[in-house]
Amino acid sequence: QVQLVESGGGLVQSGGSLRLSCAASGSIFTINRMDWYRQAPGKQRELVSPYSDSVKGRFIISRDNANNTVYLQMNSLKPEDTAVYYCHAEITRGARSFAYWGQGTQVTVSS
């Protein structure tokens, strides 16, 4: 009964910005971690790390614990950032832990 819902994707020009949101809802006891992943066409899904060479200095991840929401602020977007972006959460309820994926939101960056 936990849902992760991403929003904020869309089509932007190179150099533009987007802010993605992922809101967790349902029966939640503890959110251990929330991460962002992305998957470009024909490529493997990869963790979006603010420290990776591909996005360093451009992407910022923040979290609003009170609202069970994580954000991905993306600046200076490049065509190579085009991908479906997914939210992933690890949630503990009672004595059990579960992993959840959001449905994904499309980000397309044009030249």
N, C-alpha and C positions, 0 to 999 in steps of 0.2 A: 504493500500500500504506500510505497514511496515513489514519487515522480520527480524527475529532473526535467525542467523545461528551459530550453535555451531561447534567447531572443536577441535581436539586434543585428543579425546578418543582413546582407544586401549587396548591391552592386555599387562600387565606388571607383573613382578614378585613381590612378597612381598618385601617391602623395597624400591621399585623403585619410580620414580616421573613422573608426567604428568602435563602439563599445558594446561588447557582448555581455549578456547577463545569463546566469543560470540560477534558477530558484528551485530549491528543494521543498517539497511539500508532502504531507502525509504523516504517518506515524513515525516520528523521529525522536530518538533519545539523544544520541550523540553523533555528530558528524566528525569523524576522525580526520578526514582530509577531502578536499575537493580540488580537482586538477582539470586542466584543459588539454585536449588532444585535437589533432587535425589530420585529415586525410585528403590528399590531393588525388586526382584521377590517376589510376595506374600505379599509385605508390602505397606503401604501408602506412598505417596509422601511427603517428608519432606524438610523443609528449611535447607540448608547447612549453618550453622552458625560457623564462625571461633572460637567462644567462647564456643561451646558445648563440653561436655566431650569427645565425640566420636572422634572429629577431632582437638581439641585444641592443638596448637603448631605445627600442621602438615599442615594445610590448610591456605592459604592467598588469600584474594580477593583484586584485584586492578582494577582501572578503568582508561581508556584513554578517557577522555571526547572529545578531539579533533577528535577522530576517532569513537566515539560512540561504544566503545568496553569495555567489562568487562572480566577480567581474573580470573581463579581459579587455583592457583598453589597448587598442591597436592604433598606432600612429605611423605616419610616413609609410603607408601601405604600398607594397610592391606587387606586381603581377604574380610573382612566385609565392605570395601568401594565399593565393586562391586555393580554397579547400573547403571541405565541410568540417566545421568545428564542433567538437563534442565535449560536453561536460561529463566528468566522471567523479563519483563520490563513493567513499567508503563510510558506511553508517553502522553504528552499533545500537541495537535495541535489546535491552535486557542482557542476556548472556551470549547473544549471537551477533556476528558482524556480517554485513552484506555489501556487495559492490553493485553500483547502479550506473547505467549510461543514460544520458539524455538522447533525444531523437536526432540531434545535430541541427546546425544552422549553416546555411550556405553563405560563404563569403567569396565574392568575385571582384577582383581588382583588374580594371582595364588600363591599357597603356594610354 
